[in-house]
């Protein structure tokens, strides 16, 4: 149970920190190789692009978890507390519906990648490693939006303002 709590609290942050550190190190190596050793690493830009793609999809659920996504608060602020909670609940419902629609497409996308046996140009990684980022991102987003939906539903029933 402690491990699940840790995952709930730290999963996205840990993955994003690791990806950021790796991107900085790889690009630092590329800069060092290019300007100090007068050579170029053929794989560094490709790896950095793939890590960036993964970080984008992971960060979406992180933003929902931390409530830092882009939203328009002006309209919400003129509503009473229950109206604000109800509107947030509606927003979470729409995002949850979007995730449920996108998950099968993400699975199909990964399955097609597995079936094609394609590999990346420089690293020769199986492309399904890279192309599974949307699937993982939508799974995490679904979990985080569902958690937010439950929080808002409890607030609506309990009459608390979140």
Secondary structure, DSSP 8 states (H G I E B T S, - for coil): -HHHHHHHHHHHHHHHHHHHHHHHHHHHHHHHHHHTSS---SSHHHHHHHHHHHHHHHHHHHHHHHT-S----HHHHTS-HHHHHHHHHHHHHHHHHHHHHHHHHHHHHHHHHHHHT-B-TTT--BHHHHHTHHHHHHHHHHHHHHHHHHHHHHHHHHT---
